[in-house]
Amino acid sequence: MSRVYLAVIGLLFAQNLAAQGTVVRPEPALEAGRATLRDALLRFRDSLSSIDAAASRLQRDYRQASPASLLSRARVMREACARSVRNLPPTRQAVLAAAASDKRQLRRRVRW
């Protein structure tokens, strides 16, 4: 009986050892142009996240907050939008300089 238990335990460990054979390799490093583009897009995404957070706070407090509190929330949202607009031209220049997409596609989109 103990040999059966030993065999079952051995099979359980054998399956786990086979699963450990899977190797997950890290993604290759980005070239300099794509790394610059990634950094610019991440900065712009972060500025949009602050707008989203400010809008969420404003929406959450809309029904029960005082007018002064709502005005404060709206000012925070306005400032977040202003910061995001400042990040737009450098991000656009980084996208155009990286040649990550076709110039004709960029012209067909909404003009900035």
DRENDO-1510 file (C-alpha; in Angstrom, 1 decimal, always signed):
<recs>
REC; n; res; u; v; w
REC; 1; MET; +0.0; +0.0; +0.0 .
REC; 2; SER; +2.8; +2.4; +0.8 .
REC; 3; ARG; +4.3; +1.8; -2.6 .
REC; 4; VAL; +1.1; +2.9; -4.2 .
REC; 5; TYR; +1.1; +6.1; -2.2 .
REC; 6; LEU; +4.8; +6.6; -3.1 .
REC; 7; ALA; +4.0; +6.1; -6.8 .
REC; 8; VAL; +1.1; +8.6; -6.7 .
REC; 9; ILE; +3.2; +11.2; -4.9 .
REC; 10; GLY; +6.0; +10.6; -7.4 .
REC; 11; LEU; +3.6; +11.2; -10.3 .
REC; 12; LEU; +2.3; +14.4; -8.8 .
REC; 13; PHE; +5.8; +15.8; -8.4 .
REC; 14; ALA; +6.7; +14.6; -12.0 .
REC; 15; GLN; +3.9; +16.7; -13.4 .
REC; 16; ASN; +5.1; +19.8; -11.5 .
REC; 17; LEU; +8.7; +19.3; -12.7 .
REC; 18; ALA; +7.5; +19.1; -16.3 .
REC; 19; ALA; +5.6; +22.4; -15.9 .
REC; 20; GLN; +8.8; +24.0; -14.5 .
REC; 21; GLY; +10.5; +23.3; -17.8 .
REC; 22; THR; +8.6; +26.2; -19.5 .
REC; 23; VAL; +10.9; +29.1; -19.9 .
REC; 24; VAL; +9.5; +32.6; -20.2 .
REC; 25; ARG; +12.0; +34.9; -21.9 .
REC; 26; PRO; +11.9; +38.7; -21.4 .
REC; 27; GLU; +11.0; +40.8; -24.3 .
REC; 28; PRO; +13.9; +42.1; -26.4 .
REC; 29; ALA; +15.1; +45.6; -25.6 .
REC; 30; LEU; +13.6; +48.4; -27.7 .
REC; 31; GLU; +15.8; +50.3; -30.1 .
REC; 32; ALA; +16.5; +53.9; -29.3 .
REC; 33; GLY; +13.8; +55.4; -31.5 .
REC; 34; ARG; +11.0; +53.1; -30.2 .
REC; 35; ALA; +12.2; +53.7; -26.6 .
REC; 36; THR; +11.9; +57.4; -27.0 .
REC; 37; LEU; +8.4; +57.0; -28.5 .
REC; 38; ARG; +7.4; +54.7; -25.7 .
REC; 39; ASP; +8.5; +57.2; -23.1 .
REC; 40; ALA; +6.6; +60.1; -24.8 .
REC; 41; LEU; +3.4; +58.0; -25.0 .
REC; 42; LEU; +3.7; +56.9; -21.4 .
REC; 43; ARG; +4.1; +60.5; -20.3 .
REC; 44; PHE; +1.0; +61.5; -22.3 .
REC; 45; ARG; -0.9; +58.4; -20.9 .
REC; 46; ASP; -0.1; +59.5; -17.4 .
REC; 47; SER; -1.4; +63.0; -18.0 .
REC; 48; LEU; -4.6; +61.5; -19.3 .
REC; 49; SER; -4.9; +59.3; -16.2 .
REC; 50; SER; -4.8; +62.4; -14.0 .
REC; 51; ILE; -7.8; +63.8; -16.0 .
REC; 52; ASP; -9.6; +60.5; -15.6 .
REC; 53; ALA; -9.0; +60.5; -11.8 .
REC; 54; ALA; -10.2; +64.1; -11.5 .
REC; 55; ALA; -13.3; +63.4; -13.5 .
REC; 56; SER; -14.0; +60.3; -11.4 .
REC; 57; ARG; -13.7; +62.4; -8.2 .
REC; 58; LEU; -16.0; +65.1; -9.6 .
REC; 59; GLN; -18.6; +62.6; -10.7 .
REC; 60; ARG; -18.4; +60.7; -7.3 .
REC; 61; ASP; -18.9; +63.9; -5.3 .
REC; 62; TYR; -21.5; +65.5; -7.6 .
REC; 63; ARG; -24.7; +64.7; -5.7 .
REC; 64; GLN; -23.5; +65.2; -2.1 .
REC; 65; ALA; -20.7; +67.7; -2.1 .
REC; 66; SER; -20.9; +71.4; -1.4 .
REC; 67; PRO; -20.7; +73.9; -4.3 .
REC; 68; ALA; -17.2; +75.0; -3.0 .
REC; 69; SER; -16.0; +71.4; -3.0 .
REC; 70; LEU; -17.4; +70.9; -6.5 .
REC; 71; LEU; -15.7; +74.1; -7.7 .
REC; 72; SER; -12.4; +72.8; -6.2 .
REC; 73; ARG; -12.8; +69.5; -8.0 .
REC; 74; ALA; -13.5; +71.3; -11.3 .
REC; 75; ARG; -10.4; +73.4; -10.9 .
REC; 76; VAL; -8.3; +70.3; -10.3 .
REC; 77; MET; -9.8; +68.8; -13.5 .
REC; 78; ARG; -9.0; +72.0; -15.5 .
REC; 79; GLU; -5.4; +71.9; -14.3 .
REC; 80; ALA; -5.1; +68.3; -15.3 .
REC; 81; CYS; -6.4; +69.1; -18.7 .
REC; 82; ALA; -4.0; +72.0; -19.0 .
REC; 83; ARG; -1.1; +69.7; -18.1 .
REC; 84; SER; -2.2; +67.2; -20.7 .
REC; 85; VAL; -2.4; +69.8; -23.4 .
REC; 86; ARG; +1.2; +70.8; -22.7 .
REC; 87; ASN; +2.2; +67.2; -23.3 .
REC; 88; LEU; +0.4; +66.9; -26.6 .
REC; 89; PRO; +2.9; +68.7; -29.0 .
REC; 90; PRO; +6.0; +66.8; -27.8 .
REC; 91; THR; +4.1; +63.5; -28.0 .
REC; 92; ARG; +2.9; +64.3; -31.5 .
REC; 93; GLN; +6.5; +65.2; -32.6 .
REC; 94; ALA; +7.8; +61.9; -31.1 .
REC; 95; VAL; +5.2; +59.9; -33.0 .
REC; 96; LEU; +6.0; +61.7; -36.3 .
REC; 97; ALA; +9.7; +61.4; -35.8 .
REC; 98; ALA; +9.6; +57.7; -34.9 .
REC; 99; ALA; +8.0; +56.8; -38.3 .
REC; 100; ALA; +6.0; +54.2; -36.4 .
REC; 101; SER; +3.0; +54.6; -38.8 .
REC; 102; ASP; +2.4; +55.7; -42.3 .
REC; 103; LYS; +2.3; +59.5; -42.9 .
REC; 104; ARG; -0.8; +59.2; -45.0 .
REC; 105; GLN; -2.7; +57.5; -42.1 .
REC; 106; LEU; -1.7; +60.4; -39.8 .
REC; 107; ARG; -2.9; +63.0; -42.4 .
REC; 108; ARG; -6.3; +61.2; -42.7 .
REC; 109; ARG; -6.9; +61.4; -39.0 .
REC; 110; VAL; -8.1; +64.5; -37.2 .
REC; 111; ARG; -5.8; +67.4; -37.7 .
REC; 112; TRP; -4.1; +68.5; -34.4 .
</recs>
